[in-house]
Amino acid sequence: MIEEACVHPTSGARVLAVVNQKGGVGKSTTAVNLAACLGDAGRKVLLVDLDPQGNATSGYGLNKNQRQACIYDALLGDEPLAALIEPVEIEHVFVVPATIQLAGAEIELVSALSREARLKTILEPVLGDFDFVIVDCPPSLGLLTINALTAAQGLVIPIQCEYYALEGLSKLLDSVRLVKAHLNPRLEVFGVVMTMFDVRTRLSQQVVDEVRDFFGEKVFASLIPRSVRLSEAPSFGQPVTLYDPSGKGAEAYRALSREVIDRVE
């Protein structure tokens, strides 16, 4: 049940939530690498890991098993978000890490005051320090994701170039409509990213065409390829721009970041 909340416009960073309730679509990969490429382009970026799996945290080489505090302590405790922000290897990029402790947040948020707006509230003091805030959401439509939708101005939706690509998206879009109506009237789909594109298969292009028919100009022109190097990079704690800077994956995310900047500016 979504409760009514008063929403005030925020200034500063453009807040983008990377969201899809389906797992394995390249959500954390997109969050990590889009943040890195925006940082390389000179934009100051805060990547907020809101997924209890902590893939965006480990994707930057931060050890999620040895952290004293994480985003949970700001969402459900008294820790200021600014105290949790950590620099990473990419200049201009900073991360708010997640740990498995965040897994309990879904239950604890149910009885919390202003439960859908906790992330928005804790982000507000730091928005003026960044050009972009990228929020990596969990693969679900629970209260953590609703918090991201309430805090964000735009959604970035990764969609895998495989069968049933659009399956389940109606539930996400229903949640977006509810949040827009009751909590965050400025919320929009900022862009759709086609991931795991395989140039060798007709299916990949068919899926891209189908998604473009559905979302129109919201779909980014940049196609993220299926790439071994891209999938290897997180296990080395690096974005693909460091792990394989001249590879197709890095080039694709650089192109995506240019599209994101163009849409904002």
Salt bridges, closest charged atoms under 4 A:
GLU3 OE2 - ARG115 NE 4.00
GLU4 OE2 - HIS182 ND1 2.78
ASP51 OD2 - LYS27 NZ 3.59
GLU86 OE2 - ARG67 NH2 2.25
GLU116 OE2 - ARG115 NE 3.24
GLU124 OE2 - LYS120 NZ 2.87
ASP136 OD1 - LYS27 NZ 3.08
GLU162 OE2 - ARG226 NH2 2.52
ASP174 OD1 - ARG177 NH2 2.35
GLU188 OE2 - LYS180 NZ 2.74
ASP198 OD1 - ARG200 NE 2.95
GLU232 OE1 - ARG229 NH1 3.57
ASP244 OD2 - ARG229 NE 3.87
GLU251 OE2 - ARG254 NH1 2.77
GLU265 OE2 - ARG43 NH2 2.57
